[in-house]
Amino acid sequence: MTNYRHEAGIETIDQKLDPLKLALNYESAKSSIVELLPSQGLIIKTKERTLSSTIYEAFSTIFFSELLKEYNRLLQGDFTLYSPQSTHFGYGNKGDNKSRTSVLTQFFCPGNALNKVDRSRRKDYQIKDDEVRVENRTMYLTGIMSEILKREGIIHGDPQLRHFFLLPNEVLLTYHKEGQCGHVPSKNGLGVIDVEGTRVLDSEAEDVKRDQDLFKTRVFRKFDVVPESSRYFELGTNFVNQECGDLRVAGHVYQLARNLFSKRFSNCVEEVDMKNKKIKFK
């Protein structure tokens, strides 16, 4: 077991299980090594970077997870929005002051990355009472996600389709809160991973518009294949507007994430600046 210069979080890995890790190929040109612990529903993400970047990603996973949990509560839809939280990090090999090795343990996000979702003429998905194609279900969910991020002024930072997942129908998704794991059904919802580039700005900021335009362009390029597809994207955005009106929750979620982060990792961080991606230590 590796000893780190800096280490914090909940030790969620059972060393007696999963003696062989499975390599995951989330990205074709990834800068990190991602390994799956299948029976524990965890991944281990290893890359070279700074301690501040490691802590920022750990915080961002909690922020994004809590944001989507809040919108699940507000929308009460036929889907679940999910972003897996980090539970533990290690940084820098002990005894090597030059080591920049960063290791994050996170919950696993099941399903298919949108860039790997196969188009189909079969209507084996649903939106409310309508039987629809997978393309229409995906357009609906991405419309919901796009509107949430735009209204909250949130930038994903790298909105590639490989970072958004079409979730299975009946898989349990894992959260960690108050020392225990909780689970919710996936309900053919949408998952979001690799949120290390997340920033929180004003909803009218040009960077927010640019990020969402890029995401929408990629979604439409792959899934706008039948005349009614674009209508389902708008159906998703309209659903958020109808249910939430002018409500914004990013400020509340940020404070919730700060409290959860301090309890899970440490209280050594004085401020997480999500506008500029900066960490201020105490």
PyMOL commands that set and color helices and strands:
alter all, ss='L'
color gray80, all
select helices_A, chain A and resi 38-40+51-75+114-116+134-152+161-163+206-223+229-244+250-264
alter helices_A, ss='H'
color red, helices_A
select strands_A, chain A and resi 4-9+22-24+33-37+42-48+81-82+86-93+101-107+112-113+125-127+130-132+154-155+164-166+172-177+180-185+190-192+199-200+269-273+278-281
alter strands_A, ss='S'
color yellow, strands_A
deselect
rebuild
show_as cartoon
